[in-house]
Amino acid sequence: MSLRIAMETRQDVLVIRLQGELDHHAAEELRGKVDEILRAPGIRHMVLSLAELTFMDSSGIGVILGRYKQISARSGEMYVTSINPTIYRIFEMSGLFKVIKFRENEADALLVLGVA
């Protein structure tokens, strides 16, 4: 299965919804699409909705950390939401939760960011 990427801008927040598998090839595609959007001014925060992400390897971890650094450089915040137990465990084991904030769902993250 491949990765489906849906993106939406809500004020200064880029919302990304991932469905499928985030492996090496998909990570390159995700990096390219997100970086293209981040080149334009106006995006300060990011919300990653991972409810339908079924697999993620180290390439996925790397692309998420890279986008976190870009958002942090803008004094923004990044949230991950709606993580299934398998992906949640990967986030825990890799230490991603030490740097990236978690919210139960997309609506909660948008509320915290003032976009409700």
N, C-alpha and C positions, 0 to 999 in steps of 0.2 A: 504494500500500500504506500502511496506517496503522501506528501504533505499538502494540505489545502490551507491557504493563507487568506484570511479576510481581514481587511484593515478599514478603519473608520476614524475620522478626526472629529473630536468633540471639543470645541473651543481650543485650548492649548494642550489637549491630551490625545495621543495616538493610541487607539484601542486596537489590539491585534488578537484575533481569534485563530487558534491553530487546531487543525483536525488531522489525525493520522500519525505519521512517523517523522520525527525530527532527527534524521541521520546526517551523514557527511554531505551528501548531495543536496538535501533539503536545507541544510544550514547555510550553504552558499547562496541558495535562492532567497532565503529569508533575509540574510545579511544584505544582499543587493537591494531588495525591495524596501527594507526599512531605511537603509542608508540614503536611498534616493529621496525618500520623504523627509528625512532629517536634514537634508541639504537646504531645504527651504526654511526660512525663518518662521517662527510662530509655535512650533511644537516644543513644549517644555517638559511634559510628563508622559509616561507610558504605562499602559495597563495590558498585561498579557493574560488572556483568558485561555486556560488550558484544559477545559472540561473534556474535550474530545481528542486530546493528545494521548496516543496509546503507547508511544515508544520515544525515548530520547537517549542518545549516546553522548560521549564527551564533546563531540562537535556541537551539539545542541547547547550544552553547558557553556561552551566557549562563545557562541554567538549571543546568547543571553547576557553573559557577563560583559561582552563588548558593547552591547547596546546600553547596558546599565551605566557603563563608564561614560558613554556619550550623553546620556540623560543627566548624570551627575555633574558633568562639565557645564551643563546649562543651569545648574542649581535646581534641577528638577527631581522628581521622585518617580520610582518605578514600583509597580505592584504586580504580583502574580495572583490570579484568582482561579477558583473552580478547578483545583487540581485533583485528579483521581489518585487513589492510594499508591499505585505503582510509581507515578511521576513524583508524587509527594516524597516518597522514600528516596528517590534519586536526588531531589533537592536537599533533603536532610543529610544524606551521606556525603554529598559534594560540598556542603557548607554554604550553599546558595542563600539559605534563609538567614545567614549572618549578615548579608549585605542587601538582599532584596526583600521587601516587605510583602506579607501575605494577607489577603482578605478573602473571606468565604466566597464572595461573588463579585461580578463586575460592577453591579450597582453600588455596593459598599465602597469599592475603590474609587468610583467616580464621585461619590458623596464626599469622601475624605478630601478629594482633590478639588472640591467646590464646583463640580459639573453635574449637578443632579437635576 
